[in-house]
């Protein structure tokens, strides 16, 4: 930079401004600086050196404890990622994905990440990557889970949202229900879930939804210990289908499947079709998230604004300062009743048809 300044007969500040604050120079002077730099083989200020000097990386880190491809495959994750990217674009900063495959304890990616803060997207409360993030002296915002004392968070009121859905099913007359849920802990479990595992789940969104469902159905005399709950570690439509198959094979009397995500619900719909079950005449199926695929399938679900979730988290992080108490943004949800929920069949309809 000093050589370039000498060549042009200007100050080093002028050279720096040509790259970092172009509004401070006339277009002609900036053109001269950049053309001379190209002729001399100078590529511009070194970003590593700049970050050491300014102590700013110019990027936000997104911690996602999934394989990297999940961020571009799961519709809800895509919405969150888009919203966060929009917030970063508005602030003129980059977005650095810090994937941490489930089951891995190596937190080196967190330590290596050159970022000015982290957005943590839906991780269990005992995840070592979360602990590594919180050990870094940078601002952090959590999306959905977990709740961490003193840390900002963005997410819906999961208990209220799923309770509204449960009340809808109760009002239709459903008492023999089953649940398909996303993973509850870091250890793999693809099967039925006892109440103890539900209550001790490290993914508190799933724990909260299951607890709220238990309370809602207890009010109408349903013993939650007798309600079949099937967990899937991976989150795909195929996993939803296999979970529904496992549950319905053991509990064919179930009249409604409550799924804690739309992805699982779409799989349940596919399994119902495979079995020749009519939805909703023979089986009610519900979801949670409100993704576009759910709308196209006519799924009764809880809609949450996933894009706004990512954008709100980004804005919260980028506006981070000494603000005292942790900030919590609770997003509104909406129960969208569509074509996959109806009253259960009567005994006469069960035996003789509608």
Secondary structure, DSSP 8 states (H G I E B T S, - for coil): -HHHHHHHTS-HHHHHHHHH-GGGS-HHHHHHHHHHHHHHT---S-HHHHHHHHS--SEEEEEESS-GGGGGTSHHHHHHHHHHHHHHHHHT-EEEEEE--TT----HHHHH---SEEEEES--TT-HHHHHHHHSSSEEEEESS---TT-EEEEE-HHHHHHHHHHHHHHHT--SEEEEEE--SSS---EE--HHHHHT-SSHHHHHHHHHHHHHHHTTT--GGGSEEEEESS-SHHHHHHHHHHHHHH-TT--EEEESSHHHHHHHHHHHHHHT--TTTT-EEEEEE--HHHHHTT-EEEEE-HHHHHHHHHHHHHT-SS-SS--EEEE-EEEE--SS------HHHHHH--
